[in-house]
Amino acid sequence: MKTKIILLTLALTATRLAADTLTTDTAVFIQTDPKAPVIARLKAGSTVTTAGDAPAGWRRVNVSGPFEAYVLNRDVTKGLEVREGASIYSAPRKDAPVMTTAAAGDKTEVTGLHGIDWVQIKLDKTIQGFIAVGETANMPASPTRPQPVAAAPAGPLAAPGRPMALTGNSADLPRLFAGRLVLARRALINPNPPYDYQLTDASGRRFAYVDTKRLLLTDKIESYLERDISITGTVRNTVDGKDLVISAESMTLK
């Protein structure tokens, strides 16, 4: 009986050590460096759970999303899902810290594009981060952490390459896409495409067909061919579900 009481006491003590209530607003860093990107800001009164060992002056904790994050364009499937095993970055740069690795069952939503190579996503997942304790907590955070993108109105955007922020179930809202506009018809590869034009990425891979029925242009569309462009429009699947189609509303050269 005494052994059971001792074990229960130890278990309760471990639980108290693992989960604490914050007394002040606290930043959660992606790395054990006060200059690292901040992935979350927890309000005073929030409960944090220790997730493992950490260097002196730091505590490793679990923190729940959603988060703003970025993946390479090639790691997004035609169904707008992040490929399993893909690196999810804190900023649209290959040298940016990796927040986590995409796993089966992760909840992600594409919210925009950054240039040709990067896709902005909303990641709804619990990941690990670090909070500073002791003297480290008094060091200033980096001012260059990723900032949330403000929601943009539907319709054409003045600045090419700017991502269209989306919220909720927003499949019918316009988004901004970037890439190279080329003819979809290829004598051997694709002789009878469902649409005349397609948008390709930096490697020449088709990202989506482009439906130009709703597109109003002051110049002939031929002047946009084989050039890097930005397209604002809604996205849907083709009838057979194998490809994406952008219903273009506006088009600008980059």
BELSULJO-V211772 format. One record per residue. N is the residue number from 1. PSI is psi in radians with two decimals (NA if undefined). BURIAL is I if it has 9 or more other C-alpha atoms within 8 Angstrom, else O. Layout:
BEGIN
n psi burial
N PSI BURIAL
N PSI BURIAL
END
This chain:
BEGIN
n psi burial
1 -0.78 O
2 -0.66 O
3 -0.72 O
4 -0.70 O
5 -0.73 O
6 -0.78 O
7 -0.70 O
8 -0.72 O
9 -0.74 O
10 -0.68 O
11 -0.76 O
12 -0.68 O
13 -0.75 O
14 -0.67 O
15 -0.73 O
16 -0.64 O
17 -0.56 O
18 -0.56 I
19 2.17 I
20 2.74 I
21 2.25 I
22 2.42 I
23 -0.25 O
24 2.85 O
25 2.35 I
26 2.35 I
27 2.46 I
28 2.07 I
29 2.67 I
30 -0.40 I
31 2.93 I
32 1.15 I
33 2.14 O
34 -0.19 I
35 -0.01 O
36 2.80 I
37 2.53 I
38 2.14 I
39 -0.28 I
40 2.70 I
41 2.01 I
42 2.38 I
43 2.69 I
44 2.38 I
45 -0.22 O
46 2.60 O
47 2.27 O
48 2.56 I
49 2.22 I
50 2.34 I
51 0.08 I
52 -2.97 O
53 2.73 O
54 2.73 O
55 2.83 O
56 2.39 O
57 0.00 I
58 2.76 I
59 2.23 I
60 2.23 I
61 2.78 I
62 2.41 I
63 2.36 I
64 2.59 O
65 -2.95 I
66 2.70 O
67 2.66 I
68 2.27 I
69 3.10 I
70 2.52 I
71 2.76 I
72 2.53 I
73 -0.66 I
74 -0.25 O
75 0.15 I
76 2.22 I
77 2.99 I
78 -0.33 I
79 0.21 O
80 0.63 O
81 2.59 I
82 2.29 I
83 2.45 I
84 2.31 O
85 -0.11 O
86 2.54 I
87 2.36 I
88 2.07 I
89 2.77 I
90 -0.23 I
91 2.78 I
92 1.07 I
93 2.50 O
94 -0.36 O
95 0.08 O
96 2.63 I
97 2.47 I
98 2.19 I
99 -0.74 I
100 3.12 O
101 2.35 I
102 2.34 I
103 2.81 O
104 2.31 O
105 -0.10 O
106 2.48 I
107 1.95 O
108 2.66 I
109 2.22 I
110 2.21 I
111 -0.06 I
112 3.10 I
113 2.59 I
114 1.77 I
115 -2.59 O
116 -0.56 I
117 -0.33 I
118 2.53 I
119 2.29 I
120 2.37 I
121 2.83 I
122 2.13 I
123 2.04 I
124 1.60 I
125 2.67 I
126 2.16 O
127 3.07 I
128 2.49 I
129 -2.99 I
130 2.39 I
131 2.50 I
132 2.45 I
133 2.76 I
134 -2.45 O
135 -0.54 O
136 -0.53 I
137 -0.31 I
138 -0.04 O
139 2.48 O
140 2.59 O
141 2.82 O
142 2.34 I
143 -0.02 O
144 0.29 O
145 2.72 O
146 2.38 O
147 2.51 O
148 2.51 O
149 2.20 O
150 2.57 O
151 2.40 O
152 2.62 O
153 2.72 O
154 2.62 O
155 -3.10 O
156 2.56 O
157 2.49 O
158 -0.54 O
159 1.88 O
160 2.46 I
161 -0.13 I
162 2.31 I
163 2.55 I
164 2.01 I
165 2.43 I
166 2.65 I
167 2.56 O
168 -2.61 O
169 1.60 O
170 0.59 O
171 -0.47 O
172 0.01 O
173 2.58 I
174 2.52 I
175 2.89 I
176 2.23 I
177 2.57 I
178 2.55 I
179 -2.82 I
180 2.25 I
181 2.17 I
182 2.86 I
183 2.38 I
184 -0.46 I
185 2.14 I
186 2.24 O
187 -0.73 O
188 -0.72 O
189 -0.78 O
190 1.21 I
191 -0.44 O
192 1.19 O
193 2.71 O
194 -0.32 O
195 2.74 I
196 -0.44 I
197 2.76 I
198 2.76 I
199 2.20 I
200 2.76 I
201 -2.98 I
202 -0.45 I
203 -0.01 O
204 0.05 O
205 2.39 O
206 2.21 I
207 -0.73 I
208 2.68 I
209 2.81 I
210 2.08 I
211 2.05 I
212 0.20 O
213 -0.62 O
214 0.07 O
215 2.24 I
216 2.04 O
217 2.52 O
218 -0.40 O
219 2.79 O
220 2.53 O
221 -0.40 O
222 -0.45 O
223 -0.18 O
224 -0.19 I
225 2.49 I
226 0.54 O
227 2.69 I
228 2.26 I
229 2.95 I
230 2.34 I
231 2.31 I
232 2.25 I
233 3.08 I
234 2.72 I
235 2.50 I
236 3.01 I
237 2.69 I
238 2.96 I
239 -0.67 O
240 -0.07 O
241 0.12 O
242 -0.36 O
243 2.94 I
244 2.68 I
245 2.25 I
246 2.07 I
247 1.72 I
248 2.41 I
249 -0.52 I
250 2.74 I
251 2.31 I
252 2.62 O
253 2.56 I
254 NA O
END
